[in-house]
């Protein structure tokens, strides 16, 4: 069974640009969550999608958005990039969500560098 | 608000020895779950062990076990017979029941010396 796949693995963008990151969950998983990991702030929850609907959202500005497709694949978009958006973006999938304590399976992340 | 604190930024252990990583948390809820995740250099977060708050018995997974002290809001991870492959960042995480949001500590970097 394939794991969570995130593409691309590395990305370099210029300030002011926008970027789209992709996450393919484990087959059969319908919940996808996104996290931002930085040395200063650690791991922070961005949002969670289930059946194409955003169920939860963290404390990030509106420049951060996401969506989920009918096949459960998810994308997150960051517009008007700032230097502080440089981070590792991790995606995690689970069958129907983790609210019952279920395991979240993580991808290897996308390393975004903003210059 | 929930918070998770890992007070040891770095720890080291000799191969085959035992090491304990500390974690304290704060939540006002009674329904929650606690996790330890491992992040090796490959960056992929891997679940090491989980604990349901309503269970008094400490979780165990092979060489990994936890000491869950609910009243003290403490959740430490013990790694026995440490192996070189255990070297990684370890994150303690809290999940409130009914929520999809994992709250992570800042992590502890574990070095295993041969």
Interface residues (C-beta under 8 A of the other chain):
Chain A: X3 X31 X33 X35 X42 X43 X45 X48 X50 X55 X56 X58 X88 X90 X92 X97 X98 X99 X100 X101 X103 X104 X105 X106 X107 X108 X109 X111
Chain B: X33 X37 X42 X43 X44 X45 X46 X47 X50 X52 X91 X95 X97 X98 X99 X100 X101 X102 X103 X104 X105 X106 X107
